[in-house]
């Protein structure tokens, strides 16, 4: 559907249909029928509308042979290119996105801060409902909705504080039209249990929440219904253009804070297929849009009905959707769910189409739009079985980023896909240096050996996880990144640092704080838990790649040990951005995904020493803000190219004699072209052990390094004792500390 002036034109691609009719519903709910004309060359059916059809509700009636039923069916279906919808997406609405009345002034005027290089970004992943649904400082009718971003509540103040410290980008979980959330608030069923009064390790909370999980207002939203329309449950009124205007208002509010907006996109599957109630594509072109197996059944390796974006029209819909969100909503980037289920060719087509957008013609600079996603390799497409996939190591040269599980797992210990990893420690959780006593970590000798390799993976991640980066590894040999092992695969895979997203927590799996509860020794003090939370975040923020944080991790966010909170309701997903209440100990998490570990979780959840108080949350937040300020201050943390990293970055204390838990990354700006006008060099230092450590860097005798200003002026007193003695090359690093020291630019 498109507009020429005030006149809409309705189009539907349905090359196998026998007949197609446009059904227009007027304000009196009267439906009129308009026969579509068919163009055999394009396969499209068209109805040239009248001006009075603007803002009208409409559907398509499609007579088409359906292999599933073996006969010609008459399907009444919404427009797969819908830009607006009625409540619960029962009808499409013909909204002209270029009409000024649907364009809030702030959205038209506000612009995010300029991001020069991909690695200048720092990304904060946030779910729209989580952001404000429990925030009493937001007007009740805006809680959990698009409008809350402009309400100046606790969440907005938190985002502004993060932005002022250097955060550049907010990544929003799915905000397109979602199939699994009831958009009519009056038809929802929210729990009426008194959850706050229940014991910290009770199973009653999850019983109350899961009893209405399919009927409440919460879901992560990875259930696409219509790809080009905003989700109605996040609008104060889901009818028609209201959701469009309020979504734009949200983008304007975030831009006015200086923040870019990234949208989570889910083109790998739909919520339904065939003749199912919420199926769209198959009711128009049966058997085309989804990926089928040899028997003609829809593949479901992604969880649901897999889309075949390698098919021309499916790829076109994906690319057209991205262009629409970029041009008509002014968003600044896209994250792709299960991106490995798309081909590299499809991702390059998306990149190319966005690159064509120009500020003068389209109002946006398409080349500045950042793309990244999950480059996992699995399912029927694995190992390039159907096409050359958009997976880790196969996107080199595109500038498209992938999430780096190598750094994540090395910091945590174990892997979220390994059920034996619950108590397995890593670099950021005490492996070898602060054992938790669990047999999964092996003997002291075994743990230290494992730590040496995990530390090498952290080093590689700090250097951007580049395939070609070389350093002395734990085995005593100099290795390229792609020669280091990660569970049988090459650890280093990227050609440029902007093609890597470094992270230690996200919406999937346990939060960072919850992981440290499971992995650090039980007797670890809350002060030290805060320090290890910060150290793990620093492995992301002080890296040469693109840093990514899960919302609330700066406040020790907990989901009460829930490893999969996609449908765990507001209760297990809530965040207190005022920093007063931590949600650890909110009851045993939902049984379906966590029940087998309840016996392990219960004593932890009911332990009051493990529940952070407001002081601990404030300490964590202060340290996190210092990390952002430091990354913003020290340009050498953001070199931006593999060439500069390979030229300037080294790890002088790596190798078989490395002290356990210690990393020193040197960035030398006296080599090659000047990359940072303020600094001649930087030392990025980590001490993950529970004891202060002193190291000697003989090659740096005579150099002058001092703590970065953001840390010297920051909230953490212990980090301020980090020091370097020029006359001896002696470096002192406090226990459980990450720091950046800089050498001022010489005259």
C-alpha positions as CSV (number, residue, x, y, z in Angstrom):
1,X,0.0,0.0,0.0
2,X,1.4,3.4,-1.0
3,X,0.1,6.9,-1.4
4,X,0.2,9.4,-4.3
5,X,-0.8,12.6,-2.7
6,X,-3.9,11.7,-0.7
7,X,-4.8,8.7,-2.9
8,X,-3.9,5.2,-1.7
9,X,-2.9,2.4,-4.0
10,X,-3.4,-1.1,-2.6
11,X,-1.1,-3.9,-3.9
12,X,-0.7,-7.5,-3.0
13,X,1.8,-10.0,-4.4
14,X,-0.1,-13.2,-5.0
15,X,1.0,-14.9,-8.2
16,X,-0.8,-18.2,-7.6
17,X,-4.1,-16.6,-6.6
18,X,-7.2,-17.2,-8.8
19,X,-8.9,-14.0,-7.7
20,X,-8.1,-11.2,-5.2
21,X,-10.6,-8.7,-3.8
22,X,-9.9,-5.7,-1.5
23,X,-12.3,-5.4,1.4
24,X,-12.7,-1.9,2.7
25,X,-14.4,-1.3,6.1
26,X,-15.8,2.2,6.8
27,X,-16.4,3.9,10.1
28,X,-19.9,2.3,10.3
29,X,-18.3,-1.1,9.9
30,X,-19.8,-1.5,6.5
31,X,-17.6,-3.5,4.1
32,X,-17.3,-2.7,0.4
33,X,-15.7,-5.0,-2.2
34,X,-13.2,-3.8,-4.8
35,X,-12.0,-6.2,-7.4
36,X,-8.2,-6.1,-7.9
37,X,-6.6,-6.2,-11.4
38,X,-3.7,-8.6,-12.0
39,X,-0.3,-7.9,-13.6
40,X,1.1,-11.2,-14.8
41,X,4.6,-9.8,-15.2
42,X,4.9,-8.9,-11.5
43,X,2.5,-11.3,-9.9
44,X,0.8,-8.3,-8.1
45,X,-2.9,-7.5,-7.7
46,X,-3.7,-3.8,-7.6
47,X,-6.6,-1.6,-6.5
48,X,-6.4,2.2,-7.2
49,X,-8.0,3.7,-4.2
50,X,-9.9,7.0,-3.7
51,X,-8.9,9.7,-1.2
52,X,-11.7,8.8,1.2
53,X,-10.0,5.4,1.6
54,X,-7.1,7.0,3.5
55,X,-7.2,5.8,7.1
56,X,-9.7,3.1,6.2
57,X,-9.6,-0.4,7.6
58,X,-9.0,-3.1,4.9
59,X,-8.2,-6.7,4.3
60,X,-7.6,-8.9,1.2
61,X,-9.9,-11.7,0.1
62,X,-7.7,-14.3,-1.7
63,X,-9.0,-17.3,-3.7
64,X,-6.0,-19.6,-3.9
65,X,-5.2,-23.3,-4.1
66,X,-3.8,-24.5,-0.7
67,X,-1.8,-27.7,-0.8
68,X,-2.4,-28.2,2.9
69,X,-6.1,-28.7,2.3
70,X,-5.9,-29.9,-1.3
71,X,-8.5,-27.4,-2.6
72,X,-9.1,-23.8,-3.5
73,X,-9.7,-21.7,-0.3
74,X,-11.1,-18.3,0.1
75,X,-8.8,-16.6,2.6
76,X,-9.5,-13.2,4.2
77,X,-6.2,-11.9,5.4
78,X,-4.4,-8.7,6.5
79,X,-1.8,-7.0,4.3
80,X,1.7,-8.4,4.9
81,X,3.0,-4.9,4.2
82,X,0.6,-3.3,6.8
83,X,2.0,-0.1,8.3
84,X,-0.9,0.3,10.8
85,X,-3.5,-2.1,12.2
86,X,-6.6,-2.3,14.3
87,X,-6.6,-3.8,17.8
88,X,-5.1,-7.3,17.8
89,X,-4.3,-6.9,14.1
90,X,-7.6,-8.0,12.8
91,X,-7.5,-5.5,10.0
92,X,-4.9,-3.4,8.2
93,X,-5.3,0.4,8.3
94,X,-4.4,2.6,5.3
95,X,-2.2,5.2,7.0
96,X,0.0,7.6,5.1
97,X,3.3,7.7,6.9
98,X,4.2,10.9,5.1
99,X,1.2,12.8,6.4
100,X,2.5,15.5,8.8
101,X,-0.4,14.9,11.3
102,X,1.2,11.6,12.1
103,X,4.7,13.1,12.7
104,X,5.4,14.4,16.2
105,X,7.4,17.6,16.2
106,X,10.1,16.2,18.5
107,X,10.5,13.2,16.2
108,X,11.0,15.4,13.2
109,X,13.5,17.7,14.9
110,X,15.5,15.6,17.4
111,X,18.8,13.9,16.4
112,X,21.0,11.4,18.2
113,X,24.6,12.3,18.9
114,X,26.8,11.6,15.9
115,X,28.7,8.3,16.0
116,X,31.8,8.4,13.8
117,X,33.0,4.8,13.9
118,X,31.1,1.5,14.6
119,X,33.3,0.9,17.6
120,X,32.4,4.4,19.0
121,X,29.0,2.8,19.8
122,X,28.0,1.4,23.2
123,X,24.7,-0.5,23.1
124,X,22.1,-0.9,25.9
125,X,19.6,-3.6,25.3
126,X,16.1,-2.8,26.6
127,X,12.6,-4.2,26.5
128,X,9.9,-1.6,26.1
129,X,7.5,-2.9,28.7
130,X,10.3,-3.6,31.3
131,X,11.4,0.0,30.9
132,X,8.5,1.5,32.8
133,X,5.7,-0.9,33.7
134,X,6.6,-0.9,37.4
135,X,7.8,2.7,37.5
136,X,5.5,4.7,39.8
137,X,7.1,7.9,38.6
138,X,5.5,7.4,35.2
139,X,1.8,8.3,34.6
140,X,-0.1,5.1,34.9
141,X,-1.5,5.1,31.3
142,X,2.0,5.4,29.9
143,X,3.6,2.6,31.9
144,X,4.9,-0.2,29.7
145,X,4.3,1.9,26.6
146,X,6.1,3.9,24.0
147,X,5.1,7.2,25.7
148,X,7.0,6.3,28.9
149,X,10.3,7.3,27.2
150,X,9.1,10.9,27.1
151,X,7.6,10.9,30.6
152,X,10.8,11.9,32.6
153,X,10.4,8.9,34.9
154,X,13.1,7.0,36.6
155,X,14.0,5.0,33.5
156,X,14.3,8.2,31.3
157,X,16.5,9.8,34.0
158,X,18.6,6.6,34.0
159,X,19.0,6.7,30.2
160,X,20.0,10.4,30.3
161,X,22.6,9.7,32.9
162,X,24.0,6.8,30.9
163,X,24.0,9.0,27.7
164,X,25.8,11.8,29.5
165,X,28.4,9.3,30.6
166,X,29.0,8.1,27.0
167,X,26.3,5.6,26.1
168,X,25.4,6.0,22.5
169,X,22.7,3.5,21.5
170,X,19.5,1.9,22.9
171,X,18.6,-1.5,21.4
172,X,14.9,-2.2,21.7
173,X,13.6,-5.7,21.9
174,X,10.9,-6.5,19.3
175,X,8.6,-3.5,18.8
176,X,7.0,-4.6,15.5
177,X,3.5,-6.1,15.6
178,X,3.7,-9.2,17.9
179,X,1.3,-12.2,17.6
180,X,1.3,-13.2,21.2
181,X,0.4,-10.1,23.2
182,X,-3.3,-9.2,23.8
183,X,-3.5,-5.6,22.7
184,X,-6.9,-4.9,24.4
185,X,-5.8,-4.2,27.9
186,X,-9.3,-5.0,29.2
187,X,-9.0,-8.5,27.8
188,X,-5.8,-9.3,29.6
189,X,-5.5,-11.3,32.8
190,X,-2.7,-10.1,35.1
191,X,-1.9,-12.0,38.3
192,X,-3.7,-10.7,41.4
193,X,-1.4,-12.6,43.8
194,X,0.4,-10.6,46.5
195,X,3.8,-11.4,45.1
196,X,5.7,-8.9,47.2
197,X,4.6,-10.8,50.4
198,X,5.8,-14.2,49.3
199,X,9.0,-15.8,50.5
200,X,12.2,-15.3,48.5
201,X,12.5,-18.9,47.5
202,X,8.9,-19.8,47.2
203,X,7.4,-21.5,44.1
204,X,4.1,-19.6,44.5
205,X,5.3,-16.5,42.5
206,X,6.0,-18.5,39.4
207,X,2.7,-20.4,39.8
208,X,0.9,-17.1,39.9
209,X,2.8,-15.7,36.9
210,X,2.7,-18.7,34.6
211,X,-1.0,-19.3,35.3
212,X,-1.8,-16.3,33.1
213,X,1.4,-16.2,31.0
214,X,-0.4,-16.4,27.7
215,X,-3.0,-13.8,28.7
216,X,-1.0,-11.0,30.4
217,X,0.7,-8.0,28.8
218,X,4.3,-9.4,28.8
219,X,6.3,-11.2,26.2
220,X,9.7,-10.5,24.8
221,X,8.0,-10.4,21.4
222,X,10.0,-12.8,19.2
223,X,6.7,-13.8,17.5
224,X,6.3,-11.7,14.4
225,X,2.8,-11.0,13.0
226,X,3.3,-7.9,10.8
227,X,6.9,-6.7,10.2
228,X,6.2,-3.1,9.2
229,X,3.7,-2.0,11.9
230,X,4.5,-1.0,15.5
231,X,3.2,-3.3,18.3
232,X,-0.2,-2.1,19.5
233,X,0.1,-3.2,23.2
234,X,2.8,-0.6,23.6
235,X,0.5,2.2,22.5
236,X,-2.2,3.9,24.6
237,X,-4.6,3.1,21.8
238,X,-3.7,0.3,19.3
239,X,-6.1,1.5,16.7
240,X,-4.8,2.8,13.4
241,X,-2.2,5.6,13.3
242,X,-2.0,6.0,17.1
243,X,0.6,3.3,17.4
244,X,2.6,4.9,14.6
245,X,2.6,8.4,16.2
246,X,3.5,7.0,19.7
247,X,6.3,4.9,18.3
248,X,7.7,8.0,16.5
249,X,7.4,9.9,19.8
250,X,9.5,7.3,21.5
251,X,12.2,7.6,18.9
252,X,12.1,11.3,19.2
253,X,12.4,11.1,23.0
254,X,15.5,8.8,22.7
255,X,17.1,11.0,20.1
256,X,16.5,14.0,22.3
257,X,18.6,12.2,25.0
258,X,21.4,11.9,22.4
259,X,20.7,8.2,22.0
260,X,20.5,6.2,18.8
261,X,17.7,3.7,18.4
262,X,18.3,0.1,17.2
263,X,15.3,-2.2,16.5
264,X,15.4,-6.0,17.1
265,X,14.3,-7.7,13.9
266,X,13.0,-11.3,13.6
267,X,12.9,-12.3,10.0
268,X,13.9,-15.9,10.7
269,X,10.4,-17.1,11.5
270,X,6.8,-16.2,11.9
271,X,4.4,-17.1,14.7
272,X,2.2,-19.2,12.4
273,X,1.9,-20.7,8.9
274,X,-0.6,-22.6,6.8
275,X,-4.2,-21.9,7.5
276,X,-3.7,-21.1,11.1
277,X,-5.5,-18.1,12.6
278,X,-2.4,-15.8,12.8
279,X,-0.9,-17.0,9.5
280,X,-0.5,-14.3,6.9
281,X,1.9,-15.3,4.2
282,X,0.7,-18.8,3.6
283,X,-2.9,-17.6,3.1
284,X,-1.7,-15.5,0.2
285,X,1.0,-17.6,-1.5
286,X,0.8,-21.0,0.1
287,X,4.1,-22.8,0.5
288,X,6.3,-20.0,-0.7
289,X,7.5,-17.8,2.2
290,X,8.5,-20.5,4.6
291,X,11.5,-22.9,4.4
292,X,10.3,-26.5,3.8
293,X,11.9,-29.9,4.3
294,X,12.1,-32.7,1.7
295,X,8.6,-33.8,2.7
296,X,7.1,-30.3,2.2
297,X,6.8,-29.5,5.9
298,X,7.7,-26.2,7.4
299,X,11.1,-26.2,9.1
300,X,11.0,-25.1,12.8
301,X,14.6,-25.1,13.9
302,X,14.3,-21.5,15.1
303,X,11.5,-22.5,17.5
304,X,8.7,-21.6,15.1
305,X,7.8,-21.5,11.4
306,X,11.1,-20.7,9.6
307,X,11.0,-18.0,7.0
308,X,12.9,-18.5,3.8
309,X,14.5,-15.1,3.2
310,X,16.6,-16.7,0.5
311,X,13.4,-16.6,-1.6
312,X,13.2,-13.4,-3.7
313,X,9.9,-12.1,-2.4
314,X,10.7,-13.0,1.2
315,X,14.0,-11.2,0.9
316,X,12.3,-8.2,-0.6
317,X,9.8,-8.0,2.2
318,X,12.7,-8.1,4.7
319,X,14.7,-5.4,2.9
320,X,11.6,-3.2,2.3
321,X,10.8,-3.5,6.0
322,X,14.2,-2.3,7.0
323,X,14.1,0.6,4.6
324,X,10.7,1.6,5.9
325,X,11.8,1.6,9.6
326,X,14.9,3.6,8.7
327,X,13.2,6.1,6.5
328,X,9.8,6.5,8.1
329,X,10.8,6.1,11.7
330,X,14.4,7.4,11.6
331,X,15.9,4.5,13.5
332,X,19.7,4.1,13.5
333,X,20.3,0.4,13.4
334,X,19.0,-3.2,13.3
335,X,19.8,-6.3,15.3
336,X,18.9,-9.6,13.6
337,X,17.6,-12.5,15.6
338,X,19.2,-15.8,14.6
339,X,20.9,-14.1,11.7
340,X,22.7,-17.3,10.7
341,X,19.3,-18.4,9.3
342,X,19.7,-15.7,6.6
343,X,22.2,-15.8,3.8
344,X,25.1,-13.5,3.5
345,X,23.6,-12.4,0.2
346,X,20.4,-11.4,1.9
347,X,22.3,-9.4,4.5
348,X,24.3,-7.7,1.8
349,X,21.1,-6.8,0.0
350,X,19.8,-5.2,3.2
351,X,23.1,-3.3,3.6
352,X,23.0,-2.1,0.0
353,X,19.4,-0.9,0.2
354,X,20.0,1.0,3.4
355,X,23.2,2.6,1.9
356,X,21.1,4.1,-0.8
357,X,19.2,6.3,1.6
358,X,20.5,9.8,1.6
359,X,19.8,12.7,4.0
360,X,18.7,15.1,1.2
361,X,16.3,12.7,-0.5
362,X,15.2,10.4,2.4
363,X,16.0,12.4,5.5
364,X,18.4,9.8,6.8
365,X,22.0,8.7,6.1
366,X,21.6,5.0,5.3
367,X,25.4,4.4,5.4
368,X,25.4,5.3,9.1
369,X,22.9,2.6,10.0
370,X,24.5,-0.2,12.0
371,X,23.6,-3.8,11.4
372,X,24.4,-6.7,13.7
373,X,23.0,-10.0,14.8
374,X,23.3,-13.5,16.1
375,X,25.6,-15.4,13.8
376,X,24.9,-18.8,15.2
377,X,25.3,-21.9,13.0
378,X,22.6,-24.5,13.5
379,X,19.4,-26.1,12.1
380,X,18.6,-27.2,8.5
381,X,20.8,-24.3,7.2
382,X,23.9,-25.3,9.2
383,X,27.3,-25.4,7.6
384,X,25.9,-23.6,4.5
385,X,23.6,-26.5,3.6
386,X,21.0,-24.3,1.9
387,X,23.1,-21.2,1.2
388,X,26.2,-19.3,2.3
389,X,25.1,-18.2,5.8
390,X,25.4,-14.9,7.6
391,X,27.3,-16.5,10.5
392,X,30.4,-15.7,12.5
393,X,33.4,-15.5,10.3
394,X,31.3,-15.4,7.1
395,X,30.5,-11.7,7.1
396,X,34.0,-10.4,6.9
397,X,34.2,-7.2,4.9
398,X,30.5,-6.4,5.2
399,X,30.7,-4.3,8.4
400,X,27.9,-6.3,9.9
401,X,28.5,-7.3,13.5
402,X,28.0,-10.7,15.2
403,X,27.7,-11.4,18.9
404,X,31.0,-12.8,20.4
405,X,30.3,-15.9,22.5
406,X,34.0,-16.5,22.9
407,X,34.5,-13.5,25.3
408,X,31.2,-14.1,27.0
409,X,31.9,-17.7,27.9
410,X,35.5,-17.0,28.9
411,X,34.4,-14.4,31.3
412,X,31.5,-16.4,32.7
413,X,32.9,-19.9,32.5
414,X,31.1,-22.7,30.7
415,X,28.4,-22.0,28.2
416,X,24.6,-21.3,28.4
417,X,24.0,-24.3,26.1
418,X,25.9,-26.6,28.4
419,X,23.7,-27.8,31.3
420,X,26.8,-28.7,33.3
421,X,28.0,-25.1,33.4
422,X,25.9,-23.9,36.4
423,X,28.9,-23.7,38.7
424,X,31.7,-23.7,36.2
425,X,33.8,-20.6,36.7
426,X,35.6,-18.3,34.3
427,X,38.0,-15.4,34.2
428,X,35.3,-13.0,35.7
429,X,33.9,-15.5,38.3
430,X,37.0,-16.8,40.1
431,X,38.3,-19.7,38.0
432,X,41.6,-20.8,39.5
433,X,42.0,-17.7,41.6
434,X,38.9,-17.9,43.9
435,X,37.6,-21.5,43.6
436,X,34.0,-22.1,44.5
437,X,34.7,-25.8,45.5
438,X,32.6,-27.4,42.9
439,X,34.1,-30.5,41.3
440,X,33.1,-29.2,37.8
441,X,36.1,-26.9,37.9
442,X,38.5,-29.8,38.5
443,X,41.7,-29.7,40.6
444,X,43.6,-26.5,41.3
445,X,46.1,-27.5,38.5
446,X,43.2,-28.2,36.1
447,X,41.5,-25.0,36.9
448,X,44.6,-22.9,36.4
449,X,45.2,-24.6,33.1
450,X,41.7,-23.8,32.0
451,X,42.1,-20.3,33.2
452,X,45.1,-19.7,31.1
453,X,43.2,-20.6,28.0
454,X,40.1,-18.6,29.0
455,X,42.3,-15.6,29.7
456,X,43.7,-15.9,26.2
457,X,40.1,-15.8,24.8
458,X,39.5,-12.6,26.9
459,X,42.7,-11.1,25.5
460,X,41.6,-11.9,22.0
461,X,38.2,-10.4,22.7
462,X,39.8,-7.2,24.1
463,X,41.7,-7.0,20.7
464,X,38.4,-7.2,18.8
465,X,38.3,-11.0,18.3
466,X,40.2,-10.6,15.1
467,X,41.2,-13.6,13.1
468,X,44.6,-12.2,12.2
469,X,45.6,-10.7,15.6
470,X,48.8,-12.4,17.0
471,X,50.0,-12.7,20.5
472,X,51.9,-15.1,22.8
473,X,49.4,-17.6,24.1
474,X,49.4,-19.8,27.1
475,X,51.1,-22.7,25.3
476,X,54.2,-20.6,24.8
477,X,53.6,-20.1,21.1
478,X,52.6,-17.0,19.1
479,X,49.2,-17.6,17.6
480,X,46.8,-15.8,15.3
481,X,43.3,-15.4,16.7
482,X,41.9,-18.0,14.3
483,X,44.5,-20.5,15.6
484,X,43.1,-20.4,19.1
485,X,40.4,-23.0,20.0
486,X,36.9,-22.3,21.0
487,X,35.0,-25.5,21.5
488,X,36.4,-27.0,18.3
489,X,36.1,-23.8,16.2
490,X,38.4,-20.9,15.5
491,X,38.2,-18.4,18.4
492,X,39.1,-15.4,16.3
493,X,36.9,-14.9,13.3
494,X,36.5,-11.2,12.5
495,X,38.3,-9.1,9.9
496,X,37.4,-5.8,11.6
497,X,36.5,-4.8,15.2
498,X,33.2,-3.3,14.2
499,X,32.1,-6.8,13.1
500,X,32.2,-8.0,16.7
501,X,29.7,-7.3,19.5
502,X,31.3,-8.0,22.9
503,X,28.9,-8.8,25.7
504,X,28.6,-10.7,29.0
505,X,24.8,-10.6,29.4
506,X,21.7,-10.0,27.3
507,X,18.0,-10.8,27.5
508,X,18.8,-14.5,26.9
509,X,20.0,-16.6,29.8
510,X,20.8,-15.5,33.3
511,X,21.7,-11.9,34.1
512,X,25.3,-11.1,34.9
513,X,24.6,-10.7,38.6
514,X,22.6,-14.0,38.7
515,X,25.5,-15.8,37.0
516,X,28.0,-14.5,39.6
517,X,25.7,-15.7,42.4
518,X,25.9,-19.2,40.9
519,X,29.6,-19.1,40.2
520,X,31.5,-17.1,42.8
521,X,32.2,-18.7,46.2
522,X,29.1,-18.5,48.4
523,X,31.1,-16.5,51.1
524,X,32.0,-13.7,48.6
525,X,31.1,-10.4,50.1
526,X,28.6,-8.1,48.4
527,X,31.3,-5.5,47.9
528,X,33.4,-8.1,46.0
529,X,30.4,-9.3,44.0
530,X,30.0,-5.7,42.9
531,X,33.6,-5.5,41.9
532,X,33.4,-8.7,39.9
533,X,30.3,-7.5,38.2
534,X,32.2,-4.3,37.2
535,X,35.3,-6.3,36.1
536,X,33.2,-8.5,33.8
537,X,31.5,-5.4,32.3
538,X,35.0,-3.9,31.8
539,X,36.0,-6.8,29.6
540,X,33.3,-5.5,27.3
541,X,33.7,-1.7,27.7
542,X,37.5,-1.7,27.5
543,X,37.6,-3.8,24.4
544,X,38.4,-2.7,20.8
545,X,35.0,-4.2,19.6
546,X,31.5,-2.8,20.0
547,X,30.4,-3.1,23.7
548,X,26.8,-4.3,24.5
549,X,25.1,-4.2,27.9
550,X,21.8,-5.7,29.0
551,X,19.5,-3.1,30.6
552,X,19.9,-2.9,34.4
553,X,23.2,-4.7,34.5
554,X,24.7,-1.5,35.9
555,X,22.2,-1.9,38.8
556,X,23.0,-5.6,39.5
557,X,19.8,-6.6,37.7
558,X,18.5,-10.0,38.7
559,X,15.7,-12.1,37.3
560,X,15.7,-14.3,40.4
561,X,18.0,-16.8,38.6
562,X,15.6,-17.2,35.6
563,X,17.5,-18.5,32.6
564,X,14.8,-17.8,30.1
565,X,12.4,-15.0,31.0
566,X,10.7,-14.6,27.6
567,X,7.3,-15.2,29.1
568,X,8.0,-14.8,32.8
569,X,5.8,-11.8,33.2
570,X,6.5,-8.4,34.6
571,X,7.4,-9.9,38.0
572,X,10.6,-11.7,37.0
573,X,11.5,-9.1,34.4
574,X,11.0,-5.9,36.4
575,X,13.8,-3.3,36.9
576,X,13.9,-0.6,39.6
577,X,15.7,2.3,37.8
578,X,15.4,4.3,41.0
579,X,18.0,1.9,42.5
580,X,16.1,1.2,45.6
581,X,14.9,-2.4,45.2
582,X,16.9,-5.3,43.7
583,X,14.7,-8.1,42.4
584,X,16.9,-11.0,43.5
585,X,14.9,-13.4,45.7
586,X,11.6,-12.8,43.9
587,X,10.8,-16.5,44.2
588,X,11.9,-19.6,42.3
589,X,11.9,-18.8,38.6
590,X,9.3,-20.5,36.3
591,X,9.5,-24.3,36.5
592,X,9.4,-25.0,32.7
593,X,13.0,-23.8,32.1
594,X,14.4,-23.8,35.6
595,X,12.7,-26.5,37.6
596,X,15.5,-29.1,37.4
597,X,17.7,-26.6,39.3
598,X,15.3,-25.5,41.9
599,X,17.0,-27.5,44.7
600,X,20.2,-25.6,43.9
601,X,18.5,-22.2,43.6
602,X,16.4,-22.2,46.7
603,X,19.1,-21.8,49.3
604,X,20.7,-19.1,47.2
605,X,17.5,-17.1,46.7
606,X,16.6,-17.2,50.4
607,X,20.1,-16.1,51.5
608,X,19.7,-12.4,52.5
609,X,23.5,-11.8,52.0
610,X,23.0,-12.4,48.3
611,X,20.4,-9.8,47.8
612,X,22.0,-6.4,46.9
613,X,20.8,-3.4,48.8
614,X,20.5,0.1,47.5
615,X,24.1,0.9,48.5
616,X,25.4,-2.1,46.5
617,X,23.3,-1.0,43.5
618,X,24.6,2.5,43.8
619,X,28.2,1.3,43.9
620,X,27.7,-0.9,40.8
621,X,26.0,2.0,39.0
622,X,28.8,4.4,39.8
623,X,31.4,2.0,38.6
624,X,29.5,1.3,35.4
625,X,29.2,5.0,34.6
626,X,33.0,5.3,35.2
627,X,33.5,2.5,32.6
628,X,31.4,4.5,30.0
629,X,33.2,7.7,30.8
630,X,36.6,6.0,30.5
631,X,35.8,4.5,27.1
632,X,34.5,7.9,25.9
633,X,37.7,9.7,27.3
634,X,40.3,7.3,25.9
635,X,40.2,7.2,22.1
636,X,42.8,4.4,22.1
637,X,40.1,2.0,23.3
638,X,38.3,2.6,20.0
639,X,41.0,2.3,17.3
640,X,38.4,1.1,14.8
641,X,40.4,-0.9,12.3
642,X,42.3,-4.3,12.3
643,X,45.3,-2.6,10.9
644,X,45.6,-0.1,13.8
645,X,44.9,-2.9,16.4
646,X,47.5,-5.2,14.9
647,X,50.0,-2.3,14.8
648,X,49.4,-0.8,18.2
649,X,47.9,-3.4,20.6
650,X,50.0,-6.0,22.5
651,X,49.8,-8.1,25.6
652,X,53.2,-7.9,27.3
653,X,52.5,-10.3,30.2
654,X,50.8,-13.1,28.3
655,X,52.2,-16.6,27.7
656,X,52.9,-19.6,29.9
657,X,54.4,-17.6,32.8
658,X,51.4,-15.2,33.0
659,X,50.1,-14.6,36.5
660,X,46.6,-16.1,36.9
661,X,43.8,-13.6,36.6
662,X,46.1,-10.9,35.2
663,X,45.7,-9.2,31.9
664,X,47.7,-6.2,30.7
665,X,46.8,-4.8,27.2
666,X,49.2,-2.2,25.9
667,X,48.1,0.3,23.2
668,X,51.1,2.2,21.9
669,X,50.2,5.3,19.9
670,X,53.8,6.2,19.2
671,X,53.8,3.4,16.6
672,X,52.4,4.3,13.2
673,X,50.0,7.2,12.5
674,X,48.5,9.1,15.5
675,X,45.1,7.6,16.5
676,X,44.5,9.6,19.7
677,X,45.4,13.3,19.9
678,X,45.3,13.3,23.7
679,X,47.4,10.1,24.5
680,X,50.6,8.5,23.4
681,X,49.6,5.2,25.0
682,X,47.3,3.3,27.3
683,X,47.5,0.3,29.6
684,X,44.3,-1.7,30.1
685,X,44.7,-3.8,33.2
686,X,42.7,-6.5,34.9
687,X,43.2,-8.3,38.2
688,X,40.5,-10.9,38.6
689,X,42.1,-12.4,41.6
690,X,41.1,-11.6,45.3
691,X,44.6,-10.3,46.0
692,X,46.5,-7.2,45.0
693,X,49.1,-8.0,42.3
694,X,52.3,-6.3,41.2
695,X,53.8,-6.9,37.8
696,X,56.9,-5.6,36.1
697,X,56.9,-4.2,32.6
698,X,60.6,-3.7,31.9
699,X,60.0,-2.4,28.3
700,X,58.0,0.5,29.7
701,X,60.6,1.8,32.1
702,X,60.8,5.6,31.6
703,X,57.2,5.9,30.3
704,X,54.7,7.9,32.3
705,X,51.3,6.3,32.9
706,X,48.6,7.6,35.2
707,X,45.0,6.6,35.8
708,X,42.5,7.9,33.2
709,X,40.8,11.0,34.5
710,X,37.3,9.3,34.5
711,X,38.6,6.8,37.0
712,X,40.7,9.2,39.0
713,X,37.6,11.4,39.4
714,X,35.3,8.4,39.6
715,X,33.3,6.6,42.3
716,X,35.6,3.6,43.0
717,X,38.2,4.3,45.6
718,X,40.0,1.1,45.2
719,X,40.7,1.5,41.5
720,X,42.5,4.8,42.4
721,X,45.3,2.8,44.0
722,X,46.2,1.3,40.6
723,X,49.7,2.7,39.8
724,X,52.7,2.5,37.5
725,X,56.2,3.5,38.5
726,X,58.1,4.9,35.6
727,X,61.6,4.3,37.1
728,X,61.1,0.6,37.6
729,X,58.2,-0.4,35.3
730,X,56.3,-1.7,38.4
731,X,52.6,-1.9,37.9
732,X,50.3,-2.4,40.9
733,X,46.7,-3.6,40.4
734,X,44.3,-3.8,43.3
735,X,42.3,-7.0,43.8
736,X,39.2,-7.6,41.6
737,X,39.9,-4.4,39.6
738,X,40.0,-3.3,36.0
739,X,41.6,0.0,35.1
740,X,42.9,2.1,32.3
741,X,46.1,4.1,32.6
742,X,47.1,6.6,30.0
743,X,50.3,8.3,28.8
744,X,49.7,11.9,27.8
745,X,50.5,13.0,24.3
746,X,54.1,14.3,24.2
747,X,54.8,17.8,22.9
